[in-house]
Amino acid sequence: MMTCPLAMGVLCALGVIYAGTRTWAWSKRAGKLGIDFVTLVKFVLHSCGTISDVFFVVNLGAAFWWIVFFKRQDVVFLLPQSTDEQTGFVAFLAVAFTLKCIEMIHMFVVQATIDIFLIDWERPKPVMSSKDGQKSEEGAVSIWRTYFVANEWNEIQTCRKINPILQLFTTVFFLHVVGFQYLASADPYSSFSLDSSQYRSGDSRVFRFALGACVFLIIGLIQWLFHTLFYERFICDEVREFVDLCSMANISVFIMQNAQYGYYIHGRSVHGRADTDMKDMYNQLKREEDNLCGHRGLLPNSEQQTFRAALPKRLRTQYDRVLNTLNMQTNQPASRMERGAGKAADSFLKSLEAYAVLNRFLSAFVDHSLRDLDYMVKDKLLFESILDVEFEDTTEKGFFYNDSGHSFDAVLFYGNETTLMIFDILFFSIVDLLAQNFVLAGCLTYLMDLILAEIRDSAGKKNLAKKTLVDERFLI
């Protein structure tokens, strides 16, 4: 245990350097020209996450080493931890949990404040005049495809790669029913059951953490491997199915996680339209199956539909100008004559106008139709991928970087499974160390997961309605 502070010191120093790299990448993506107060706060928040992970890894490694060598020794060379050592160990865990809570709050705030817009590529169909049978005015475009995509995004916001119920049930089963918890005694005996004729000392808090965290982590890794290697490939992949839905609905998704950085999902239909009947849609799918039409990718003869986007500052300025104008018009105080239904109707009409302006603007940007705003599609350099940064200058031109199809899950629970898993393990362990009860720890951890999912779902739903200008009443 004496080497733990040394290991923590070295790894924390490396973690702070990594947090500095992440902060530099964020400042570049946020369009910061220098170090200000917000940048320092971001550095502290990123440091909290890395230091929490360091404390967790070192404590878990030390506890696992101690229980294995203590229980397997034939000649006494290792003694149980003293009360002071156990108290220091629990203090490190408490610090790790506190820092992880800060990281979770940071993650929730980032995900619940992203800018997202649904680009509708559908064009109005000409309406035939009933008198002379000739084309007269253009018909309306159905909004239901946009609502459908918005609802699907709302559903996948809290999807995870592991099943929390199965995770906690299996963990408690192995610890409490199978009897792994009996290995936590501070004596050299290794038994999965209680023997009344045999002496058994009290449990070591270090050993209880080692057993609970290792069982939790192993079951989580098994679930993650099953989901990644089998479930996603052969049964269901919620993220890639969302991309397919966008293609069928003729809707692209523009996500801005930072001021000048985000993700783009190209959902433009290769058939030119999606607002059609069932027979026409079946024929469209049949043409794709028979390779009688173009590919779904952004570039010709390409299947690449998802991208990381480093955006030019002028694009962000234009985007904010439209939304700020809408917010000023919506939030300005109304006179007595304008209050009531008239004020609500006027606000709704302004939202429709802002939606149409943003839809034309972003679709023109994707189509390379803006003179002073353009972008280039390319692959990231190896060093850029390793550090998760972009070295290109986006002052005059943006860059769309090809990805693996899952990059945008960084703004969902789906892409933050490691953070959620470590938080669950720490919460489970803290509750168990306080109550000395794995069953209670499992129940409270499941309750905490439900609360977090509900908070994230509620905040994400409000943000989705606000940023996409979709009426929240249609988000189920």
N, C-alpha and C positions, 0 to 999 in steps of 0.2 A: 504493500500500500504506500510505502515511502516514495516509490518511483512514479506514482500517479500524478502528483503535482508537477513533477518535471515534464512528464509526457504532455500534460495539459498545457503547460507553458509553451512548449515548442509548437504543438499543434495549434494552439490559439494564435500564436504569432503568424503562422501560415494562414490561418483562417482570416485574420484581419487583413492580410495582404490580398487574399481572394475577395474579401468584402470590398476592398478598395478598387479592385478590378471591376467588380460588378457596379460599383457606384460610378466609376468613370464611364462605363458603357451606358448606364442610365442617363448620366448628364449629357452625353452625346445624343442619345435618343430623345431626350427632353428638350434639346436645343439650348442648353445652358452654355454660356460663354465663359463663365468663371465659377469659382467656388463661392456659394452663398449659403445662407442658413438652411435652406431646403436640402441642398446637397449634403451638408453635414448631418442633417437628420436622417437622410437616406443611408449614409455611411454607417451611422449608429444602428439603424434597423437591420441592414444587411449583416453587420457584425454580430448582432444578437442571434440571428439565425445560425451563422457558422459556429459561433462559440457554443451555442446550445448543442449542436451536433457533435462538437468535439467532446464536451462533457459527457454526453450520452455514450459515445463510442468508447471512451477511455473507461468510464465506470462499468460498462457492460463487459468489456474485455477483462478488466481486473477482477470483477465478481465471478465471471465464468472460469478464469484461471484458478481463482482461490477455491471454488467449490470442487472443481475436478481434482486438483492435486491434494486437497484436504481429505476428500472422501476416498481417494484411491491410494493413500499412503499406507505402506506396510510397516515402516519404521517412522516413529514420530519425528518429524522435522518441521511441521507447520502447525501452529496453534490457531485456535479460533480468534476472530478479531476482538479487540478490546472494546469496551463501551465507547471510549473516545474515538476510536477508529470508525465504528459504526455511525456515530453521530456525525463525524466529518463526511462520511460517505453519503449519508442522507442529505446533508447540507448541499453537497455538490449536485445531487439529484434535484433538490428544490430549486437551485439556481438554474439548472438546465431546463426545468419545467417552466419557470418564470420567463426565461428568455424565449422559449418556444411559444409561449402564449403571446408575447410581443410580436414574434414573427407571424403567428396566425392572424393576429389583428391586422398587421400590415398587408398580408396576402388578401384578406377579406376586403379591405379598403380599396386595394388596387383593382381587384376583380369586380367590385361593385361600382366602380367609377370609370370604367373603360368607355370609350366612344365607339359606338357600333351603328352601322347603317346598312340597310338592306336595299341593294340596287335592283330595281325592277327593269329588266330588259324588254318586257313585253310592249308591243306597239299596238295602238288601237286599230281595230278592224274597220274598214269602210262599211257604212250602212247603206243598203240599197233603198232607194226611194220607192215608195209604194205606187206613185203615180206614173212615172215614166220608166221605172225599172233601171235607172242609172244610179251610179254612186253619188251620194250627196255628202253628208258630214261623217266624221269619224265617230265610232262608237266608244263607249267607256271600257277601260281595262279593269278586270276584276281585281279586287283587293284581297280576296280570300287566299290567294297563293302566298302573299306577303304575310298574312296572319298565320298561315299554316307553318311557314318557315320560322317565324318568330316564336310560335309555341313550341316547336321542336327544339330550338335553341334554349328556350326557357327550361325544357325538360332535361337536357343534357348538362346543364350547369353544375349539378351536384352528383352526376354519375361518377362512380369510382371503379377502379380495377379489381377491388376486393369486395366481398360481401360482408358488411359489418356484423350482421347477425350470425352468419356461419363462422366468421373469425372469432367472435367472442364466445359463442357456444362451444366450439371445438377447443379453444384455449382453456375454458373453465372445465370442460370434460376431462382433458388430460391432467390438469392440475388437481382437481378436486375428486373426480370419480376414479380415474386410473391410479392416482395416488402420488403424483410427482411432488406434491406439496410436502410429503413426509421426508423428502431428501433435504429439506431446508433446516433440519435440526443441527445444532452446533456440536455434534458428536460425529465420530468417524463411521457410524453405521449407515448403510445404504439399503433402504427397504421402502417398498411402495405400499406398505400397510403397517398398522400399529400392532405391536406385540406387547401385551400387558405384562409379560414375564421379563421383558427386556427394558433396560434403562433407556430413556429418551430425554435429552435435554431440551431446553427451549429453542425456538427457531432463531436463526441468525437473520437479521434484516438484509444483510448483504446476499446471503444465500437465497432468500425469498425473491429479491430483485433479480438475481441471476436466473432462477428457474422461471419466474413469470415472464420476464423480458425475452428469454431465449425461446420458450415455447410460443409466445405471441409472435416473435419475429420469424421463426421457422414456418409456422402456419401461414403467416402473411406472404412469405416468399413463395411457398408452394402455390398459394392462390394466384399470386402475381405471375408466376411462370405458366400456370395453367391458362390464365386469361390471355397472356401475351402470345404463347406458342400454339395454343389450340383454340380457345374460345373465339378470339378475334379473327382467326383465319378461317374457321370452319362453321361457326355458329352465328355470331353477331358482333359487329364492331360499330358501336353507336356513333363514333366520331366520323368514320368513313361513310357510314350510311347517311349522316347529315349532309356530307358533300354531295352524295348521289341525289339526295332530295333537292338540294339547291339546283342541280342540273335539270332535274325533271320540272321544277317550278319556274325555271328561267329567272332565278334570283341569285345575285352575287352578294357576298357578305364582306363589308369593309370594316375592319376592327383596328382601332388605334389605342394600343395599350399605353403609349406615351405620346407626347406632342408630335414627334416626328418618327415614330416607329409603331408598327402594328403587323397585322396579318390580312391577307386577302384570299378569299375563297371564290374562285371563278366558277359561277354557276350558270353562265350564259348557255342557253339551249342550242345544240347544233342544228336543231330543226327550225329555229327562228321564232317559234311560238310554243307556248305551253297551256294557254287558256283555251282548251279544246275539250272535245267529248272523249268518252272511253275508247271508242273505236279508233279515232285518230291517234290517241296516245298509244294504243296497242301497235298500230302500224309504225309509229315512231320508234318504239322499242325494238320492233322486228327489223327495221332498217339498220339500227345500230348493231343488232346481233349478227346480221348478214354483212356488216361492214360496207353498207351502201351510202354512208354519210361521213361527214368529217369527224374528227376527234373532239373530245370535250375540253382539251387543254386550252390555255390562254394563247399559246403560240400555235401556228399551223402545224399539223401532223404531230401534235404532242398531246399526251394524256395528263400533263402536269396541271393540276387545278388549285393547289394550295401553295402559298408563298409567304415568306417573311418580307415585310415591306419597310424599307428606309425611305421616308417621304421627304420631299422638298418643303422648306418652310413656307413658301407661298401657298401651297395647297392647304396647309393647316390654317394659315391666316384667312383664306377665303372660307374655309369650313366654319371657323369660329365666328366669322362675320355674320354668316346667315343665322347661326344658332343664337348668337348674342342679340341680333335684331329681333328675333322671335321672342326671346325671353324678356327683352325690354318692353315689347308691345303687350306681352301676356301679363307681365307683373305690374304694369303701370296702373295706378288707381282709376277706377271707373267712376263716372258721374252717376248721379241718382237715376237718370234716364237709361244709362247703359247697363245697370245692374240687372241680375236675374238671367233669364233665358237669352236675352239679347247679347249680353256679355259673353256667355258660354258659346253661343253660336259664332260670334265674331272671333273668339280665340280659336275655335275649331277650324274656321276658314283660314286663319293665318297659319295654323299648323299644316294644313293641306298645301298652302302655297309654298311654305318653307320646304316641305317634303319634295314637292315637284322641282324646286330649284336645286336642292342637293342631289336629287336623282339625276337630273340632267348634267350637273357639274361633275359628279363622280364617274358617271358612265362616259362622259366625254374624255375625262382623264385616262380611264382604262383604254379607251379607243384611240389614244394618241391624237385627239382632236383639238387640244388646247395648245396654242402657239408657244406660250411661255412656261408651260408645265408639261413635263414629259418624264418618262422613266425607262429603265433598261432592265431586261431580265438576264440574270446570270447565276452562276453557282458561287457559293461562299468558298473562300480560301480555307485551307486546312486549319491554319492558325486562328482564323476568325471563328470557325466552328468550334474549336476547342475552348476558346475564351468566351464564346457567345457574344461577340462584338462585331461591329462593322467599321472598317477603316475608310470606306469611300466617303468623299465629300458630297453631301446632298444639297449644297447651296443652290445649284442650278438644275440638277436632275436627280430624280429618285431612282431607287433600285429595288427590284423584286427578286428575292433570292429563292431559288428552288428549295423545297424542303421534302421531308419524308411523308407528308400527308397528315401529320399530327401536330405540327408546330403550334397551331392556334389553341391547342388544348392547354397551353400555359395559362390561359385566362379562365380555365375551368378546374374543378376538383380533379378531373381526369388526368391532367398533366402535373399534378402536385401530390401524387400518391405518397412519395417518400416523406414529405413534410407532415401529411396527415397521419401516416403510420407511426412516425416517431412521436408525434403528439399523443396518439392513442396509447402507445406503450408507456410513455411517461405518466400520463394521467392514470392509467391502470395501476402502475407501480406505486405511485404516490398514495392512491386510495388504499391499496393493499397494505402498505407499510403503516398507514395510520390505523386501519381497522383490523389488520391481520386476518383478512377474509377475502379469498379470491372470487367467491361468488358475488359478494357485494361489489367488489371492484369491477367485475364484468358487467353487472347490471347498471352501475353508474356510468361506466364508459359508453355503453350503448345509449343511455339516456343523453349523455353529452353529445354523441354523434348526431342524434336526432335534433337536438337543439341547434347545433352548428349548421346542419343541413337546412333547417327551417330559416335560420337567420340569413344564410347565404342565398337561399331561394327567394326570400322576400325582398332582400336588397337588390338582387340581380333582376328581379321582375320589375321593380320600380325603375331601375336604371335603363332596362331594355325599353320600357314604354317611353321614357323621357328622351332617350337618344335616337331611337328609330322612328319617333313620332307616331307610334302605333298606340291606339287607345288601349289602356291597361285593362279595360273591361273585357277585351277579347283575348287576353292572355289567361289561359286556363291553368 
